[in-house]
Amino acid sequence: MTGTTPAPRRSGRERKPVESVYSDAKKVVAAASSAKKKAVSRGGGKRKRNPADEESDTSENEEDEEDDDQEGAVTASDDDEEESDSEEETTEDDGDDDFEAAKPKKKASGGGGARSTKASSKKTKIQIGKSSKSKKKQPTSTSSTKSSTTQGKINSALSSLAKNVLPPNEEPGLKSLIAGLLSSYRPPKSSQVANFSSNVALNVTSPYTINLHSLAERVIEMHNDNPNRAQLALLNLLFRSVGGGPDTDLPMGGGVSTTTAMDENGEEQEEEETDLEHMDTEEWAELVTDLVDDMRHAPANQILLCADPLGAVHQQNALNSHGDGGEGDVEEDEKKKGSKQYALGAAEFRKIYQEFWYILGYVALTEGGMATNTQQEEEDEDEEETSGSVVRLDAELVKELIGRVSELAPVGQPDVRAAAILAAISMSHAVLDQSAQLVKKMDVAKRQYKAAVKGENESKAEALKVRIDSLNRSAEDLQEVVMTNYVNGLFVHRYRDSNEHIRAMCIESLSRMTLQRPDLFLTDKYLKYFGWMLHDKDHHVRITALNGLYQPFKAVQDAQDGKEVAPADEFLMIDKIQLGLLENVVGKFLSRIVSAIKDPKPEVQEVAMKVLLMLLQNGFLDDCEDDGVWDPINQRALSERASPAVRRDALYFVFEQLEAFDDGGEGSESSERKRTQQLDAVASYAAHALTKGPIPIDKIKIEVADYIVQSLREMPEHRALVTDWSAMLRAIKDDKSATTAHNVKAGDRADVAKQRILVRMLACAAQEEVGAVADESFLNSDVDPDMANSSEKAKKASMGREHETLSIALLKALPNLLLKFKGDTDVISELACLPRFLVPTVFSLPQRKQDFMSLIKNLGEIYLSSSNEDTLDKTARSLSSLCKGNHARVTESKAQLRKVVVELRDRIVELMSSDDSTIATSAMSVVNSESEFASKSSKRRSGRKKSPRAGASPATEKTSLTDDDTRGSADADTEYSIFLNVRRLRILAKKCDLSEFFDDTNNVNQLELLCNFVCDGLKSRLRACKPVDLRVNADEETAADKLIEDGDVLGAIGKSVNEGLQLILSVTGWFFFSYQDEEDLVKNKKDLVDDMEDGDDDDSSVDDHVILRLRNRLLSLLELCFSQYIPSSDEHGDDDTTVAKHSDDQISFADYVQIAAGRTTADLRMLFPKELSDAESPLLRAVALQEDGRLVGAFVRFISAKEHALRDNEMEMKENKSMPQSLLLPMGRAIANNWARGNRREAGVFLRHIASSGPTATSIVTCAVDQMKKEDPVRMLESQMASLRQSYENWVEEEPDMDNEFPSDEEMKEFEEAEESHKEQFQHLEHRATQFSKKLGVFGKLSDPKLRPALNGFIREGVRFSFSNLDSNGEDTLVLGSRLSFLSILSKYASWIKKDKQAKKEIQSFMDEKEFELRRHEEFEDVHVDDLAALAAFRKDLGLKNLPKTSSNVSVTSELDDDQTMDDEASDGLNELQSPVASVSSRTSKASRASSRASSRVSSLPALPEGDNESPQDSDSDEDSHFSAGSSSNKRKSQTQNTYDENSEEESDSDESSLGLGYSQKSKKARRSK
């Protein structure tokens, strides 16, 4: 079986034994000509410390270290950082080869006698054959695997790190190994390459291998002469990697130190070398502690290596963001990594660091002081016996180096621990690789020994026996190094480290060891660690543990598939892996592995699913009968929360349980039939899974079938299932019962679900295939270019053959399928979208003409009979797409679509003509009776054969919707039919221009006529539903009988109104688009007149045009919708008992039509923005919607009434997103699109919801504010003031009051709760002001220079408002100082003013003047103390000086001049009083204000003026005169920029009645006076 993930064997089959890929190993290749014998004497000084002492030191501080460790959290995946030894770099694998021993250069024999006798006894003499040089990987082979571009970026990142970390003139070498590692990317010298190629038996695994090997050789050479100095160099490398600098380097002495000291004469004095050998534990601990303390302050971007594989910057950000130790959000990882160059350099340095220590371990073994390499001549006729070098490996040296770095493992700083452990792990891996080579050679020698014994060659057998013993002793020595120093001394303590990355590092090292030496580590003793760490709290560790179980299976599978082995993996002992050894650990931890497929982290899920799939493939689940194991895995195949990889692998488990996917029997069945059975089996299983439980058939999530298709397309062996169209269509046509996995009938509900799933799979497969073989433009041919999701990917050349095959198969089958499933809405919805994916060329085929005609006919019938919006939308898209292009069937397609449109028109006319009031007011009354439009409707009505009521003519059978006989189900059915047909026409109007399907007979625009007819019909229904203010009196008692109360009728009418508004808007938009296209008037910068003098060239106006007529009709209909507003009882201002209650159905109807009207109003304002009034075209100027005050005011009134519902979203556990999307989103779109001339009062109401209305509302308002700031920041600032002032006034009016002088305990409790709520409202208002202030700029810098002078006026206007005591009517009814608490809101902008000295000085003067006036007032003593506290706090926030106490007879002028007397302490301590909530309990005229406010709300359709007054008109009027074209055609005056004026405080409050905007616009009289 081929593919990335082969299909598993069926459960219950006999498990096959794992075959060794090395069972037939090749014979050992004879070595080349022998060289001269060279004796290499060992060097080096005395040992520094007994290894046993090192181990005891390591374990002694273990408990203290556990307490000092710091826990951290990380959010990134390990996938971005993989070690070099796991990269997918491949090389040839020729089976068993002789061990390639290194040929070290001749060393000087100094200090050899310093070795202890015990150390000398570790010498091992091994005779090893040399491998052919052709097997060795060439030095340049690895570099070719990386593109030059990628490696160039890496080299640049390493160079940048070197400049950032290294001081000037620090050169690579023994005194600076860190510089050597950072410069290892440089090309090696030719001599290094030659030496490496001829003398080193080490594969080139990276571009750095040769340079790192040369550096490691120099370190070992120094270690042979001076071990202390070499180890100091290695320790300095470790400390420099984790943030140390030249100052933290341990003195190396001998002129090698990077720093020098001065003697008394100022001359350089060589520093004394640090003696590690004679340093006791306390001195060592003190030294390391001092170094760690010095490194704590190192910047994160100068730390090359840390515990986090993603770098120190990421680690620091993760710890700062998630200091509680929890796991962060993966989406934030990119933001936390720092600069890309640093992240790239840090990741590459980690690989270099690991490779250096690995090479160091290898060089220490082969070139250490105790290692020797001699050549000896041997003659043997046996081909398997070879002559080679005798190698002695220096195991003691590696053991000493691992012990030295392991001493840093208990350090509390995680980065130091990580660097030390990483070094120990890398050297341990090098030791295990060498031991694996010895074991392989020992196996070869044993085979040779058996052959010699069998051949009775005693001399050879004796020599081979000696050789086997020598190899065995050497291998045991190396095993002891790893087991003693790393496994027992380091791993068993560090695998549970407090740092999650160190834990993952240890588990990953164990996973590698199970592949290096499976005979040692692939046992229950070590496999249990993987099972334990599956429960780790960090997902990095869980992933690593799962990988530890996965890697043995993956290695065996790759070997069986013949995949090439990477250079770093050449020494792995895959042939020794026995998968059966994992059976115990799998059985014990299987439930935990299964639960990991639902892990919160997708990365964990994917690895867990891979492990389970490997277990299934290798028979580990054959005996598992637990449904708790299988069911969760199967469910992931259909889970929307699972990743695509998890769903694909889970689907393999499903296939394993289905008989249709059994191998065998293929020869007796055709391929198509087999695939049909498999598709039916998959659909049956999915249907059974989806219909479990009491789920209604209409609520089944059929869309999950898309996941099945996507998974199948990712399975190479099963991809044909979703590209074999004949098989898919055949599976749909075959009416088979759905069955379960055990071939049991699943039931009728499952049968229905199965059919739907198959059709959904067909639709998804077609879309996926077309998307794979065709251009993106083909899929989006029927989508508005502004709405299409265009990508920057290169367009694909259409693979015509595949696309044509798909199109022919679908065209042949679709007509019959549409008829077969005509009654199933869900199936039809999926089938109706398929014609869009057909390539047009097949329509022209003569043999396909009948199929095409049947297809469009069936689509038309489905469209006329369907009521599901999704089905209608997809069918309309298919019909409209078939009418486009230049194929041979375009004419037939348009003819069919015209029949649909005409049929819908006739239905609407017939249904709406049943009301005499509609006929009387519609345009039908003036149409020629011979017109097609009139004759069609009359013929259809005459065919009904209705029997008129007694005494009534057929024309007057129904006179009104409010007649008694219209309150039954018949009227509800009629209204619902009107709604359905208007909806069908509206959906078509969204997809194509309907004017193409209407004949303008008798010079009458039939489409306009239909829109007028619909508009008038909807008006008559709205009048019948219009709510009235029902006061109980003799004159209006009968008004209640005229209201429609039937909920079904009201619901149908409301839906008809919504659809009718959108229909007329769409038709108007198509007319407008056609006019601009014909006249070449597409709006751009040239269409807008920047200089008003250009307007004198063409002053002509357009008074009559189809666009104007439709626009005005639509506006009058919108007004009537807004007139449905039903005021609440508290808005009447009198006793609730005098108000007749409306029913819940009536209130719902009123809300529904107003929401629809608000959405259409916003669309209309965007279609005809005010900027068009400056266009060159007279028609564009005429259609500009400038008189929108009444509509805007009505929508604002409705939103204000629903404000409590928006505020409730902040408190609800589950947010109601539909409310802000229905109310705020339309208003925000209209405001942002017209902001250059937008209404600031409307914007003020909109901006209220930037906070405290839920996250959706906040998001909508924030996006709109960003656009407003970009368009006109000063105007946005003005709207902020409007919002804050109006909300503040509402807050003052809503202050709770206690009417009863002697309240009861219950009344007092209610009053206290009301006061608390009132305070919270003020806090919300302050929070809103804070949000407003943040939108002005970031980091103390305003986003626009225009805001600087405007802020001065903004603060001055706020101050003027705070000191004013005039109400909204301009009357002096407020208590003195009652608005001073507004200064607490205004102080949120203080940060922008304090930095502007000039503005601060002006505000100081203005504040002083206003406060002097306040103090001189006769009622100053009555000002509330909280209000004065707010005043003092405002001065303090802005940094303004306080006024001194003065007598009342001191003039204002003299006090203003005496700036020196102003002192911060001269305010009676008011600045220390509590603020900000002001008390307004003594403020008068609350009842009068409430009454005035209520009357303004109840008034019908209030205008929303700004500057100029607009006279409101009766919303019940049928006249459209105030929307006539002439009213806007001549208004071409350029609108001046509205900014704050320095004298704005002189304006009276009476000029601010329109939401307090008088400060930004002078009245005409004021401008003339100036």
Disulfide bonds with the S-S distance in Angstrom:
none
